Amino acid sequence: MTKAKKEVDAPTKTRAAKKPALAAETAEAPTAAKAKKVAPTSGGSGTIKVRLVRSPIGYSYRQKAIVAGLGLRKLNQVVERKDTVEIRGMVAKISHLVSVLD
């Protein structure tokens, strides 16, 4: 590009120009939050039983953190957790390491 061409280009946005837009987006986020829904499993108890069937050794630290977040420490350990969207998401992320019991 030549010097003449650079002068014609529109000026780039600065970081300061972007900050007010981000502040406006974050201010609206808490008001738009909705109540989380619970999807109960069979029995209507609203809980889910999860068993650790494979070791998390050799997997990423994120997957190890999910296993620990579910409260699983030993192989074949079974924990009972509330059947929420968050717990279902955690189980889905490590479905190759755990099994869901009825």
C-alpha positions in Angstrom: 0.0 0.0 0.0 1.2 3.5 -0.7 1.1 6.4 1.7 -1.8 8.0 -0.2 -3.9 4.8 0.1 -3.3 4.6 3.9 -4.6 8.2 4.4 -7.8 7.3 2.6 -8.6 4.3 4.8 -11.0 4.8 7.6 -9.5 5.1 11.1 -9.5 2.0 13.2 -11.5 1.8 16.4 -9.6 2.2 19.6 -9.9 0.1 22.7 -11.6 3.0 24.5 -14.4 3.1 21.9 -15.2 -0.6 22.5 -15.4 -0.3 26.3 -18.8 1.5 26.5 -20.4 -1.1 24.3 -19.2 -4.0 26.5 -20.4 -2.2 29.6 -23.9 -1.9 28.1 -24.0 -5.6 27.2 -22.9 -6.7 30.7 -25.4 -4.4 32.3 -28.3 -6.2 30.5 -27.1 -9.7 31.2 -28.2 -10.1 34.9 -31.7 -8.8 34.1 -32.1 -11.3 31.3 -31.2 -14.3 33.4 -34.0 -16.8 33.8 -34.6 -19.4 36.5 -32.8 -22.7 35.8 -35.0 -25.7 35.1 -34.7 -29.0 36.7 -35.3 -32.1 34.6 -36.1 -35.0 37.0 -35.2 -38.5 36.1 -37.2 -41.7 36.7 -38.8 -42.0 40.1 -39.4 -38.2 40.3 -36.8 -37.9 43.0 -34.9 -35.2 41.0 -31.5 -36.9 41.6 -29.0 -38.7 39.3 -26.5 -41.4 40.3 -23.1 -41.2 38.6 -20.4 -43.9 38.8 -16.7 -43.4 37.8 -15.9 -46.3 35.5 -12.6 -45.2 34.0 -9.6 -43.4 35.5 -9.2 -39.7 34.5 -5.4 -40.3 34.4 -4.1 -39.3 31.0 -7.0 -37.0 30.3 -6.9 -33.2 30.4 -6.9 -31.2 33.6 -10.4 -29.9 32.7 -11.8 -33.4 32.6 -10.1 -34.2 35.9 -11.6 -31.0 37.4 -15.1 -32.1 36.3 -14.7 -35.5 37.9 -13.6 -33.8 41.1 -16.5 -31.3 40.8 -18.9 -34.2 40.8 -17.3 -35.5 43.9 -15.9 -38.6 42.4 -12.5 -39.8 43.8 -12.2 -43.6 43.4 -13.1 -46.0 40.6 -16.6 -47.5 40.9 -17.6 -44.8 43.4 -21.2 -43.8 43.1 -22.4 -40.3 44.0 -25.9 -38.9 43.9 -26.4 -35.4 42.7 -29.4 -33.2 41.9 -30.6 -33.7 38.4 -29.9 -30.2 37.0 -28.8 -29.0 33.6 -25.4 -28.2 35.0 -24.8 -31.7 36.3 -26.1 -33.2 33.1 -23.6 -31.0 31.2 -20.8 -32.1 33.4 -21.7 -35.8 32.9 -21.9 -35.2 29.1 -18.4 -33.7 29.0 -16.9 -36.8 30.7 -19.4 -39.5 29.4 -16.4 -41.7 28.5 -15.3 -41.8 32.1 -18.6 -42.2 33.9 -21.9 -44.0 33.7 -25.3 -42.9 34.8 -27.3 -45.3 37.0 -31.0 -45.6 37.3 
